[in-house]
Amino acid sequence: MHNVSHVCFACRRVMRRPAHEVQVAPCSSCGGPAERIGDRVPVPPRDNLRAWAAFEESWREVQEERASERLRRQVRTRHAIEHRIADLMARDGDPKGREVELRMLRRRLAGEFPGTEAPGN
């Protein structure tokens, strides 16, 4: 097990926490949210306010882009599942052989499997 850095933007502190901890943990100094930034992100000196403001802004931009990409992936996955269901339903003949796959695909659309939740859930 290794440690990763968490940063509190409110008090500009960096702390090391075990990698298995949550993305946002309480700051050990002020109790505010300390966000997990990994173990290779350079952090500015605590007394350099301008650098911290730029660091926080760039961190927020990266987080927004990651969230957007996650949403795009979820939409693409949902779209592919919907197309697969439509394809299976449009086939001629007895659907008995397709029932298991259809049931699994419908469960994925309903968000029963981690990582395949429908967008907005």
Phi, psi and omega in degrees: 000142179233168180258153176232161181276141170239143182234138175256114181285337181292315182249005177057048178246149176242133177226151178261133180225157176302145185297335183280354179288170183293167180296320180239121181237161178291141177292137180285347181262306185251348181086356178286181181287130174248116185271139178287125180243359180097194184244002182232018180267121179288134181247136181290163176299147185301326184272000180265088185297319181297316179294322178294321178297317178294319179299314180296317180299314180293324178297316179297319178298317179298316180296320178295319179295319177297319179295319178296317179295320176301315180296317178300317178298317180297319180295316178299317180297313179300317180298316179297320179294316179299319178295320179296318178298313180300319179297315180295321181289331183280347181292144177282161175096189185285125182277003185302321180290342182262352186301319181296314180294319178299317179298316180296316180296319179294324176295319178298320177297326180282353177085025181282344180247132181301142178086356182234022180299148177291147179304141180092353179266000000 
